């Protein structure tokens, strides 16, 4: 049960920090580069989560 609360808190923090980082990050880089960085980050986070949870990963 504690695991669900931790996931919820982590999700709230990420969703809250994301727009703030985007606001300041887009001052220096283009929108298309930010989209690429976002996609790569999601892919890497998903891959790492798959390794941690020991589930088979298909890319």
PDB file with SEQRES, HELIX, SHEET and CRYST1 records, atoms N, CA, C and O in Angstrom:
SEQRES   1 A   59  UNK UNK UNK UNK UNK UNK UNK UNK UNK UNK UNK UNK UNK          
SEQRES   2 A   59  UNK UNK UNK UNK UNK UNK UNK UNK UNK UNK UNK UNK UNK          
SEQRES   3 A   59  UNK UNK UNK UNK UNK UNK UNK UNK UNK UNK UNK UNK UNK          
SEQRES   4 A   59  UNK UNK UNK UNK UNK UNK UNK UNK UNK UNK UNK UNK UNK          
SEQRES   5 A   59  UNK UNK UNK UNK UNK UNK UNK                                  
HELIX    1 AA1 UNK A    2  UNK A   25  1                                  24    
HELIX    2 AA2 UNK A   31  UNK A   53  1                                  23    
CRYST1    1.000    1.000    1.000  90.00  90.00  90.00 P 1           1          
ATOM      1  N   UNK A   1       0.820  -1.192   0.000  1.00  0.00           N  
ATOM      2  CA  UNK A   1       0.000   0.000   0.000  1.00  0.00           C  
ATOM      3  C   UNK A   1       0.864   1.257   0.000  1.00  0.00           C  
ATOM      4  O   UNK A   1       0.515   2.252  -0.634  1.00  0.00           O  
ATOM      5  N   UNK A   2       1.973   1.214   0.699  1.00  0.00           N  
ATOM      6  CA  UNK A   2       2.883   2.356   0.739  1.00  0.00           C  
ATOM      7  C   UNK A   2       3.459   2.646  -0.644  1.00  0.00           C  
ATOM      8  O   UNK A   2       3.732   3.799  -0.977  1.00  0.00           O  
ATOM      9  N   UNK A   3       3.644   1.598  -1.448  1.00  0.00           N  
ATOM     10  CA  UNK A   3       4.199   1.750  -2.778  1.00  0.00           C  
ATOM     11  C   UNK A   3       3.321   2.651  -3.646  1.00  0.00           C  
ATOM     12  O   UNK A   3       3.832   3.471  -4.409  1.00  0.00           O  
ATOM     13  N   UNK A   4       2.006   2.499  -3.529  1.00  0.00           N  
ATOM     14  CA  UNK A   4       1.077   3.328  -4.300  1.00  0.00           C  
ATOM     15  C   UNK A   4       1.186   4.796  -3.926  1.00  0.00           C  
ATOM     16  O   UNK A   4       1.136   5.669  -4.792  1.00  0.00           O  
ATOM     17  N   UNK A   5       1.335   5.067  -2.638  1.00  0.00           N  
ATOM     18  CA  UNK A   5       1.487   6.455  -2.193  1.00  0.00           C  
ATOM     19  C   UNK A   5       2.777   7.064  -2.737  1.00  0.00           C  
ATOM     20  O   UNK A   5       2.796   8.227  -3.140  1.00  0.00           O  
ATOM     21  N   UNK A   6       3.849   6.280  -2.748  1.00  0.00           N  
ATOM     22  CA  UNK A   6       5.123   6.782  -3.267  1.00  0.00           C  
ATOM     23  C   UNK A   6       5.026   7.094  -4.752  1.00  0.00           C  
ATOM     24  O   UNK A   6       5.548   8.113  -5.203  1.00  0.00           O  
ATOM     25  N   UNK A   7       4.359   6.224  -5.526  1.00  0.00           N  
ATOM     26  CA  UNK A   7       4.158   6.482  -6.954  1.00  0.00           C  
ATOM     27  C   UNK A   7       3.332   7.744  -7.163  1.00  0.00           C  
ATOM     28  O   UNK A   7       3.621   8.539  -8.058  1.00  0.00           O  
ATOM     29  N   UNK A   8       2.313   7.926  -6.345  1.00  0.00           N  
ATOM     30  CA  UNK A   8       1.459   9.094  -6.470  1.00  0.00           C  
ATOM     31  C   UNK A   8       2.231  10.375  -6.169  1.00  0.00           C  
ATOM     32  O   UNK A   8       2.107  11.355  -6.904  1.00  0.00           O  
ATOM     33  N   UNK A   9       3.015  10.381  -5.115  1.00  0.00           N  
ATOM     34  CA  UNK A   9       3.807  11.556  -4.759  1.00  0.00           C  
ATOM     35  C   UNK A   9       4.847  11.856  -5.838  1.00  0.00           C  
ATOM     36  O   UNK A   9       5.046  13.015  -6.200  1.00  0.00           O  
ATOM     37  N   UNK A  10       5.508  10.820  -6.352  1.00  0.00           N  
ATOM     38  CA  UNK A  10       6.492  11.016  -7.418  1.00  0.00           C  
ATOM     39  C   UNK A  10       5.827  11.587  -8.670  1.00  0.00           C  
ATOM     40  O   UNK A  10       6.389  12.458  -9.334  1.00  0.00           O  
ATOM     41  N   UNK A  11       4.643  11.099  -8.986  1.00  0.00           N  
ATOM     42  CA  UNK A  11       3.925  11.602 -10.146  1.00  0.00           C  
ATOM     43  C   UNK A  11       3.553  13.069  -9.974  1.00  0.00           C  
ATOM     44  O   UNK A  11       3.700  13.862 -10.904  1.00  0.00           O  
ATOM     45  N   UNK A  12       3.074  13.429  -8.799  1.00  0.00           N  
ATOM     46  CA  UNK A  12       2.702  14.826  -8.533  1.00  0.00           C  
ATOM     47  C   UNK A  12       3.924  15.735  -8.652  1.00  0.00           C  
ATOM     48  O   UNK A  12       3.839  16.818  -9.232  1.00  0.00           O  
ATOM     49  N   UNK A  13       5.056  15.300  -8.109  1.00  0.00           N  
ATOM     50  CA  UNK A  13       6.273  16.112  -8.192  1.00  0.00           C  
ATOM     51  C   UNK A  13       6.731  16.293  -9.636  1.00  0.00           C  
ATOM     52  O   UNK A  13       7.091  17.398 -10.040  1.00  0.00           O  
ATOM     53  N   UNK A  14       6.718  15.216 -10.411  1.00  0.00           N  
ATOM     54  CA  UNK A  14       7.153  15.312 -11.804  1.00  0.00           C  
ATOM     55  C   UNK A  14       6.224  16.187 -12.629  1.00  0.00           C  
ATOM     56  O   UNK A  14       6.676  16.981 -13.454  1.00  0.00           O  
ATOM     57  N   UNK A  15       4.925  16.040 -12.405  1.00  0.00           N  
ATOM     58  CA  UNK A  15       3.961  16.843 -13.152  1.00  0.00           C  
ATOM     59  C   UNK A  15       4.044  18.318 -12.755  1.00  0.00           C  
ATOM     60  O   UNK A  15       3.775  19.194 -13.577  1.00  0.00           O  
ATOM     61  N   UNK A  16       4.407  18.595 -11.527  1.00  0.00           N  
ATOM     62  CA  UNK A  16       4.541  19.975 -11.085  1.00  0.00           C  
ATOM     63  C   UNK A  16       5.828  20.642 -11.534  1.00  0.00           C  
ATOM     64  O   UNK A  16       5.842  21.833 -11.846  1.00  0.00           O  
ATOM     65  N   UNK A  17       6.899  19.880 -11.568  1.00  0.00           N  
ATOM     66  CA  UNK A  17       8.201  20.435 -11.930  1.00  0.00           C  
ATOM     67  C   UNK A  17       8.356  20.547 -13.443  1.00  0.00           C  
ATOM     68  O   UNK A  17       9.058  21.438 -13.922  1.00  0.00           O  
ATOM     69  N   UNK A  18       7.721  19.669 -14.199  1.00  0.00           N  
ATOM     70  CA  UNK A  18       7.869  19.647 -15.654  1.00  0.00           C  
ATOM     71  C   UNK A  18       7.591  20.963 -16.341  1.00  0.00           C  
ATOM     72  O   UNK A  18       8.448  21.445 -17.082  1.00  0.00           O  
ATOM     73  N   UNK A  19       6.421  21.577 -16.131  1.00  0.00           N  
ATOM     74  CA  UNK A  19       6.147  22.862 -16.793  1.00  0.00           C  
ATOM     75  C   UNK A  19       7.108  23.975 -16.378  1.00  0.00           C  
ATOM     76  O   UNK A  19       7.454  24.835 -17.189  1.00  0.00           O  
ATOM     77  N   UNK A  20       7.535  23.958 -15.127  1.00  0.00           N  
ATOM     78  CA  UNK A  20       8.478  24.970 -14.659  1.00  0.00           C  
ATOM     79  C   UNK A  20       9.812  24.847 -15.380  1.00  0.00           C  
ATOM     80  O   UNK A  20      10.383  25.848 -15.812  1.00  0.00           O  
ATOM     81  N   UNK A  21      10.310  23.618 -15.511  1.00  0.00           N  
ATOM     82  CA  UNK A  21      11.565  23.403 -16.234  1.00  0.00           C  
ATOM     83  C   UNK A  21      11.423  23.747 -17.705  1.00  0.00           C  
ATOM     84  O   UNK A  21      12.345  24.296 -18.308  1.00  0.00           O  
ATOM     85  N   UNK A  22      10.276  23.429 -18.287  1.00  0.00           N  
ATOM     86  CA  UNK A  22      10.043  23.734 -19.695  1.00  0.00           C  
ATOM     87  C   UNK A  22      10.060  25.238 -19.935  1.00  0.00           C  
ATOM     88  O   UNK A  22      10.600  25.707 -20.937  1.00  0.00           O  
ATOM     89  N   UNK A  23       9.474  25.980 -19.026  1.00  0.00           N  
ATOM     90  CA  UNK A  23       9.414  27.437 -19.178  1.00  0.00           C  
ATOM     91  C   UNK A  23      10.812  28.029 -19.265  1.00  0.00           C  
ATOM     92  O   UNK A  23      11.087  28.850 -20.140  1.00  0.00           O  
ATOM     93  N   UNK A  24      11.685  27.622 -18.374  1.00  0.00           N  
ATOM     94  CA  UNK A  24      13.034  28.169 -18.366  1.00  0.00           C  
ATOM     95  C   UNK A  24      13.924  27.515 -19.420  1.00  0.00           C  
ATOM     96  O   UNK A  24      14.842  28.154 -19.936  1.00  0.00           O  
ATOM     97  N   UNK A  25      13.664  26.253 -19.743  1.00  0.00           N  
ATOM     98  CA  UNK A  25      14.476  25.566 -20.738  1.00  0.00           C  
ATOM     99  C   UNK A  25      14.253  26.078 -22.139  1.00  0.00           C  
ATOM    100  O   UNK A  25      15.181  26.086 -22.948  1.00  0.00           O  
ATOM    101  N   UNK A  26      13.028  26.512 -22.449  1.00  0.00           N  
ATOM    102  CA  UNK A  26      12.724  26.974 -23.797  1.00  0.00           C  
ATOM    103  C   UNK A  26      13.306  28.357 -24.090  1.00  0.00           C  
ATOM    104  O   UNK A  26      13.225  28.834 -25.221  1.00  0.00           O  
ATOM    105  N   UNK A  27      13.886  28.998 -23.087  1.00  0.00           N  
ATOM    106  CA  UNK A  27      14.553  30.267 -23.339  1.00  0.00           C  
ATOM    107  C   UNK A  27      15.868  30.047 -24.089  1.00  0.00           C  
ATOM    108  O   UNK A  27      16.337  30.933 -24.804  1.00  0.00           O  
ATOM    109  N   UNK A  28      16.454  28.871 -23.921  1.00  0.00           N  
ATOM    110  CA  UNK A  28      17.764  28.603 -24.506  1.00  0.00           C  
ATOM    111  C   UNK A  28      17.735  27.646 -25.691  1.00  0.00           C  
ATOM    112  O   UNK A  28      18.624  27.698 -26.541  1.00  0.00           O  
ATOM    113  N   UNK A  29      16.723  26.764 -25.768  1.00  0.00           N  
ATOM    114  CA  UNK A  29      16.681  25.777 -26.853  1.00  0.00           C  
ATOM    115  C   UNK A  29      15.361  25.897 -27.605  1.00  0.00           C  
ATOM    116  O   UNK A  29      14.407  26.504 -27.119  1.00  0.00           O  
ATOM    117  N   UNK A  30      15.322  25.313 -28.791  1.00  0.00           N  
ATOM    118  CA  UNK A  30      14.108  25.382 -29.607  1.00  0.00           C  
ATOM    119  C   UNK A  30      13.064  24.382 -29.104  1.00  0.00           C  
ATOM    120  O   UNK A  30      13.381  23.464 -28.347  1.00  0.00           O  
ATOM    121  N   UNK A  31      11.840  24.572 -29.530  1.00  0.00           N  
ATOM    122  CA  UNK A  31      10.745  23.697 -29.118  1.00  0.00           C  
ATOM    123  C   UNK A  31      10.956  22.276 -29.647  1.00  0.00           C  
ATOM    124  O   UNK A  31      10.667  21.304 -28.948  1.00  0.00           O  
ATOM    125  N   UNK A  32      11.453  22.157 -30.866  1.00  0.00           N  
ATOM    126  CA  UNK A  32      11.675  20.818 -31.432  1.00  0.00           C  
ATOM    127  C   UNK A  32      12.758  20.064 -30.670  1.00  0.00           C  
ATOM    128  O   UNK A  32      12.643  18.855 -30.466  1.00  0.00           O  
ATOM    129  N   UNK A  33      13.806  20.762 -30.249  1.00  0.00           N  
ATOM    130  CA  UNK A  33      14.859  20.109 -29.471  1.00  0.00           C  
ATOM    131  C   UNK A  33      14.316  19.689 -28.107  1.00  0.00           C  
ATOM    132  O   UNK A  33      14.680  18.627 -27.601  1.00  0.00           O  
ATOM    133  N   UNK A  34      13.459  20.499 -27.509  1.00  0.00           N  
ATOM    134  CA  UNK A  34      12.848  20.138 -26.230  1.00  0.00           C  
ATOM    135  C   UNK A  34      11.983  18.895 -26.380  1.00  0.00           C  
ATOM    136  O   UNK A  34      11.960  18.049 -25.486  1.00  0.00           O  
ATOM    137  N   UNK A  35      11.269  18.770 -27.503  1.00  0.00           N  
ATOM    138  CA  UNK A  35      10.442  17.588 -27.741  1.00  0.00           C  
ATOM    139  C   UNK A  35      11.300  16.337 -27.880  1.00  0.00           C  
ATOM    140  O   UNK A  35      10.937  15.276 -27.371  1.00  0.00           O  
ATOM    141  N   UNK A  36      12.428  16.454 -28.561  1.00  0.00           N  
ATOM    142  CA  UNK A  36      13.342  15.315 -28.718  1.00  0.00           C  
ATOM    143  C   UNK A  36      13.917  14.907 -27.363  1.00  0.00           C  
ATOM    144  O   UNK A  36      13.975  13.720 -27.043  1.00  0.00           O  
ATOM    145  N   UNK A  37      14.335  15.878 -26.581  1.00  0.00           N  
ATOM    146  CA  UNK A  37      14.879  15.579 -25.250  1.00  0.00           C  
ATOM    147  C   UNK A  37      13.818  14.913 -24.383  1.00  0.00           C  
ATOM    148  O   UNK A  37      14.117  13.976 -23.642  1.00  0.00           O  
ATOM    149  N   UNK A  38      12.588  15.391 -24.471  1.00  0.00           N  
ATOM    150  CA  UNK A  38      11.485  14.812 -23.713  1.00  0.00           C  
ATOM    151  C   UNK A  38      11.249  13.357 -24.114  1.00  0.00           C  
ATOM    152  O   UNK A  38      11.081  12.497 -23.250  1.00  0.00           O  
ATOM    153  N   UNK A  39      11.234  13.077 -25.410  1.00  0.00           N  
ATOM    154  CA  UNK A  39      11.010  11.710 -25.893  1.00  0.00           C  
ATOM    155  C   UNK A  39      12.137  10.778 -25.451  1.00  0.00           C  
ATOM    156  O   UNK A  39      11.880   9.652 -25.024  1.00  0.00           O  
ATOM    157  N   UNK A  40      13.374  11.239 -25.550  1.00  0.00           N  
ATOM    158  CA  UNK A  40      14.524  10.417 -25.145  1.00  0.00           C  
ATOM    159  C   UNK A  40      14.476  10.141 -23.639  1.00  0.00           C  
ATOM    160  O   UNK A  40      14.780   9.034 -23.193  1.00  0.00           O  
ATOM    161  N   UNK A  41      14.093  11.152 -22.866  1.00  0.00           N  
ATOM    162  CA  UNK A  41      13.997  10.971 -21.421  1.00  0.00           C  
ATOM    163  C   UNK A  41      12.943   9.936 -21.067  1.00  0.00           C  
ATOM    164  O   UNK A  41      13.170   9.097 -20.196  1.00  0.00           O  
ATOM    165  N   UNK A  42      11.796   9.983 -21.729  1.00  0.00           N  
ATOM    166  CA  UNK A  42      10.727   9.015 -21.469  1.00  0.00           C  
ATOM    167  C   UNK A  42      11.173   7.608 -21.838  1.00  0.00           C  
ATOM    168  O   UNK A  42      10.911   6.661 -21.096  1.00  0.00           O  
ATOM    169  N   UNK A  43      11.841   7.461 -22.968  1.00  0.00           N  
ATOM    170  CA  UNK A  43      12.322   6.140 -23.391  1.00  0.00           C  
ATOM    171  C   UNK A  43      13.334   5.587 -22.389  1.00  0.00           C  
ATOM    172  O   UNK A  43      13.253   4.423 -21.997  1.00  0.00           O  
ATOM    173  N   UNK A  44      14.279   6.419 -21.979  1.00  0.00           N  
ATOM    174  CA  UNK A  44      15.284   5.966 -21.015  1.00  0.00           C  
ATOM    175  C   UNK A  44      14.666   5.623 -19.667  1.00  0.00           C  
ATOM    176  O   UNK A  44      15.026   4.613 -19.062  1.00  0.00           O  
ATOM    177  N   UNK A  45      13.745   6.445 -19.193  1.00  0.00           N  
ATOM    178  CA  UNK A  45      13.100   6.173 -17.907  1.00  0.00           C  
ATOM    179  C   UNK A  45      12.298   4.876 -17.971  1.00  0.00           C  
ATOM    180  O   UNK A  45      12.303   4.093 -17.021  1.00  0.00           O  
ATOM    181  N   UNK A  46      11.607   4.646 -19.092  1.00  0.00           N  
ATOM    182  CA  UNK A  46      10.838   3.410 -19.249  1.00  0.00           C  
ATOM    183  C   UNK A  46      11.755   2.195 -19.288  1.00  0.00           C  
ATOM    184  O   UNK A  46      11.447   1.158 -18.701  1.00  0.00           O  
ATOM    185  N   UNK A  47      12.882   2.325 -19.980  1.00  0.00           N  
ATOM    186  CA  UNK A  47      13.836   1.220 -20.071  1.00  0.00           C  
ATOM    187  C   UNK A  47      14.438   0.901 -18.699  1.00  0.00           C  
ATOM    188  O   UNK A  47      14.550  -0.264 -18.316  1.00  0.00           O  
ATOM    189  N   UNK A  48      14.819   1.942 -17.971  1.00  0.00           N  
ATOM    190  CA  UNK A  48      15.384   1.732 -16.635  1.00  0.00           C  
ATOM    191  C   UNK A  48      14.345   1.119 -15.706  1.00  0.00           C  
ATOM    192  O   UNK A  48      14.669   0.239 -14.908  1.00  0.00           O  
ATOM    193  N   UNK A  49      13.091   1.580 -15.804  1.00  0.00           N  
ATOM    194  CA  UNK A  49      12.036   1.010 -14.963  1.00  0.00           C  
ATOM    195  C   UNK A  49      11.816  -0.469 -15.303  1.00  0.00           C  
ATOM    196  O   UNK A  49      11.579  -1.284 -14.411  1.00  0.00           O  
ATOM    197  N   UNK A  50      11.894  -0.810 -16.580  1.00  0.00           N  
ATOM    198  CA  UNK A  50      11.762  -2.205 -16.985  1.00  0.00           C  
ATOM    199  C   UNK A  50      12.875  -3.071 -16.420  1.00  0.00           C  
ATOM    200  O   UNK A  50      12.638  -4.208 -16.011  1.00  0.00           O  
ATOM    201  N   UNK A  51      14.092  -2.533 -16.398  1.00  0.00           N  
ATOM    202  CA  UNK A  51      15.212  -3.279 -15.823  1.00  0.00           C  
ATOM    203  C   UNK A  51      15.047  -3.449 -14.320  1.00  0.00           C  
ATOM    204  O   UNK A  51      15.328  -4.518 -13.779  1.00  0.00           O  
ATOM    205  N   UNK A  52      14.592  -2.399 -13.647  1.00  0.00           N  
ATOM    206  CA  UNK A  52      14.416  -2.470 -12.194  1.00  0.00           C  
ATOM    207  C   UNK A  52      13.309  -3.449 -11.831  1.00  0.00           C  
ATOM    208  O   UNK A  52      13.442  -4.222 -10.883  1.00  0.00           O  
ATOM    209  N   UNK A  53      12.219  -3.415 -12.585  1.00  0.00           N  
ATOM    210  CA  UNK A  53      11.085  -4.307 -12.263  1.00  0.00           C  
ATOM    211  C   UNK A  53      11.252  -5.711 -12.853  1.00  0.00           C  
ATOM    212  O   UNK A  53      10.399  -6.576 -12.654  1.00  0.00           O  
ATOM    213  N   UNK A  54      12.358  -5.933 -13.580  1.00  0.00           N  
ATOM    214  CA  UNK A  54      12.706  -7.237 -14.164  1.00  0.00           C  
ATOM    215  C   UNK A  54      11.615  -7.762 -15.102  1.00  0.00           C  
ATOM    216  O   UNK A  54      11.268  -8.943 -15.079  1.00  0.00           O  
ATOM    217  N   UNK A  55      11.086  -6.853 -15.927  1.00  0.00           N  
ATOM    218  CA  UNK A  55      10.110  -7.235 -16.947  1.00  0.00           C  
ATOM    219  C   UNK A  55      10.790  -7.168 -18.307  1.00  0.00           C  
ATOM    220  O   UNK A  55      11.691  -6.358 -18.526  1.00  0.00           O  
ATOM    221  N   UNK A  56      10.340  -8.040 -19.226  1.00  0.00           N  
ATOM    222  CA  UNK A  56      10.911  -8.077 -20.563  1.00  0.00           C  
ATOM    223  C   UNK A  56      10.586  -6.772 -21.310  1.00  0.00           C  
ATOM    224  O   UNK A  56       9.458  -6.283 -21.262  1.00  0.00           O  
ATOM    225  N   UNK A  57      11.581  -6.225 -21.992  1.00  0.00           N  
ATOM    226  CA  UNK A  57      11.422  -4.941 -22.662  1.00  0.00           C  
ATOM    227  C   UNK A  57      11.575  -5.139 -24.165  1.00  0.00           C  
ATOM    228  O   UNK A  57      12.547  -5.739 -24.624  1.00  0.00           O  
ATOM    229  N   UNK A  58      10.613  -4.635 -24.927  1.00  0.00           N  
ATOM    230  CA  UNK A  58      10.715  -4.631 -26.385  1.00  0.00           C  
ATOM    231  C   UNK A  58      10.843  -3.196 -26.867  1.00  0.00           C  
ATOM    232  O   UNK A  58       9.999  -2.351 -26.567  1.00  0.00           O  
ATOM    233  N   UNK A  59      11.897  -2.929 -27.612  1.00  0.00           N  
ATOM    234  CA  UNK A  59      12.077  -1.581 -28.171  1.00  0.00           C  
ATOM    235  C   UNK A  59      11.649  -1.578 -29.610  1.00  0.00           C  
ATOM    236  O   UNK A  59      11.717  -0.543 -30.273  1.00  0.00           O  
TER     237      UNK A  59                                                      
END                                                                             
